[in-house]
Amino acid sequence: MNPTTDPATAHRQLPGAARLRGARGTAKLRGMPGTARLRGVPGAEALRKLPGTAAGRRQALMLVLPVALGLTDAFLVNGVSPGLELAVSVAAALALLVRRRLPVVALVVTLLGMYIGYIWFAPMIALYSLASRRPSKALAVAGAVALAVAHYVPYPLDGFAPSADRSDLLDLLDSCVQSVTPVVFGRWTRTRRQLAERVRELTESRHREAELLAERALSTERARLAREMHDVVAHQVSLISVQAGALQMTCRQDSTRDLARTVRELAVKTLTELRHMVGTLRSGSGPGVGPAPQPRLADLPALVQQSGLDVTLDLAPEPAPDAAPDAGPDAGPDAARGPGLPSALPEAVERAAYRTVQEALTNVRKHAPGARVLVTVGVRDTGTADERLAVEVRNGPPAAPPEPREYPEGGHGLLGLRERALLLGGACHAGPTEDDGFLLTAAFPTAC
């Protein structure tokens, strides 16, 4: 360039590629209607209609839209005629597809497209991706310098002589602005992403802290309930046990002594179960007592014997054809099941059956004293592939009207039995019979 030439005339005499690097050419290219109409092309609408979540559609759009901008820039600058400039520019636009995983590679390819094909969008987007996805500041600065050089130095280098005239200074300033802007926005995006991640970590930490505080409060409440239960219930039951023991030792009638012994044994058993329950409640705040042995079907005869009622217990009304004979005294706890009960019932099912009989006998003792009771427990064939353990407790009318006593009526016994049966996949029903008695039935699946 001749220093004595008028700057405006010299600018008009530059090649088309050099003119595009000027500030006016930049404004023209950025304001072209083709670029503005890109967001309305059918491809963008198809991306928004892809199946999946909104975030997935947005990610696909953010991946393809820069490529579309780069291709538009390549064809606007270099036309549609095949050539080296167009081929390098298209390759630079397609390199944006890997800008997230390989930002350095994408930047190198797009810089070649900028230097040879005179495109701007692709290298600026690649530099932005590099600055936002790589922690190295030196790498971002090196990319900005490389973009500024590729923007300022013309291709080919024939006759290139930097000078201090107005046109060269504008090109240099434009090169610096276009190289610094993507780096600034990229580092700002990276900082914002890191802050959002930090806020998310702090939120999760506060949620964990709140959960720990809730667990601590629950443990404290459990310990308080355990203390209250021990202080109130254990004291009263201990008095019952002591009074029953004294009555057993001083009474002369055998029937009364047997009754006192039964009351004392029940009180001792209640204290044992209460101790295990208190240990379970305290287990959340420290080492506690292990779980108490849970009742099984083998404990039903002892329950019937201790009830003090006229009870007939039938453990297997419909024994299996190949049922084994009665086991000997050393056969273990399953010997008391009866010949028709399987020996592999789930523990939860056996415990639910035991609690059902226990609650039914308690209700008979309270509301129908002197009534005859029939307890039936056995496996029933429901006509399907699943067998059911059926429990039936039937009592007749009371021998005498029950004495008015102030029982702590809570109404939760039968409700608790229904809930227990539903949790196991069974059912529980209760209601009066035609002979002024009461019938309680429950069915539990034999496999849970």
C-alpha positions, 0 to 999 in steps of 0.5 A: 500500500502506498502511504501517499494514497488516500485512505478511502481510495486505498480501501476500495482498491484492496481485494474483496477479502481484505475489504471484508475485514474492515469495520464497514464490511463487518457491519454489513455482514452481521446485518445481512437478512440471510443470517437473521432469517436462519432462526426461521428455517424448517430445520430449526422448527424440526429440532424443536419438534424432536421427541424427548425432554425440553432440555434435550431439544434445547441441547440439540438446537444449541449444537446445530445452530452454530453450525448453521451460522457457520455454513451461512457465513461460509456461503455468504462470504465465498459464494456457492462456487467450488474452491479452496476457500469454500471447502475450508470454510465449510470444514470449519463450520462442521468442526463446530460439532466437536467444539464441546469435546475437542475445543482446541481441535475445533479452534485450529480448524476454524482458524484455518477457515478464517485465514483462508476462507475469511469467515468469522462466526465459526472461529469466534464460536470455537474460541468461546467454547475453548474459553468456557470449557477449559480452565487454562487462562494461557490457552484462552489467551493463546487462542485469542492471539491466534484469532487476532493474527488470522483476522489481521494478516491477509491471505495470501501474504503477497504485498502485505506491509503493515502500516500506521494509516487509518485502514490498518489501524481499524483492521487491527482494532477490529481484530483485537475486539473480535478476539477478546470478546469471545474470551471474555464471554467464555470466561464469564460463562465458565464462572457462572457455571462454577457458581451455579455448581457451588450453589447446588452443592451448598443446597445439597449440603443444607438438605443433608444437614436438615436430614441429620437434624431431623434424625437427631430430633427423632432419636431424642423423641424416641428416647423420651418415649422410651423413658415415659413408657418405662416409668409409667407402664413398667411401674404399673406392671411390676406392681401387678406382678408383685401383687399376683405373686403375693396372692399366689403365696398366701391364697389357699384355694388352688384355682385362685393360686393358679389364676394368680400364677397366670397373672404373674407370668403374664406380667413378667412376659409383658415386662420382657416385651416392654424391655425389648420395645424400649430398647428398640426405641432407644436404638436410634440414639445408642446401643440398645437391646436386640429385637425380642423373639417374635411369636409364631404359630407354634406359640398359639397353644400357649396363648390359648392356655393363658387366655383363661377362656373356653377355647377350642384350637384347631390348627389344621382342619384340612390336613394335606393327604401326605401330612406327616404324623405327630412329631416327637418331643424333640422335633423342635418348634415346628412340631406344634404347628399341626399336621396340615400347616407348612413349615416354611411360612414367612415370619411376618405371616405367622406373626400376623396370624398370632396377633390376630388370634391374640386381639380376638381373644382379648376382645372376647375377654372384654366384651363376651366373658364366658363365651365359647371360642373356636379358633381355626388356623389352616391353609386354604386353597383359593382356586388359584396358584396362591394359597392363603393362611386362613385365621378364623376366630368365632365366639358365641354369645356371652354366658352373662352380661359383661360387667361394666368396666372402664376399659381404655377404649381406643378402637385401634385393635381391629383397625390395626389388624386390617392394616397389617393384613393389607400390608401383607397382601391379605384381608381381614373382616369382622362382624356379629353373627346371627346367634349374637356372637362375633366372627373375625376372619383373616387371610394371608398369602403364604408367600410374601 
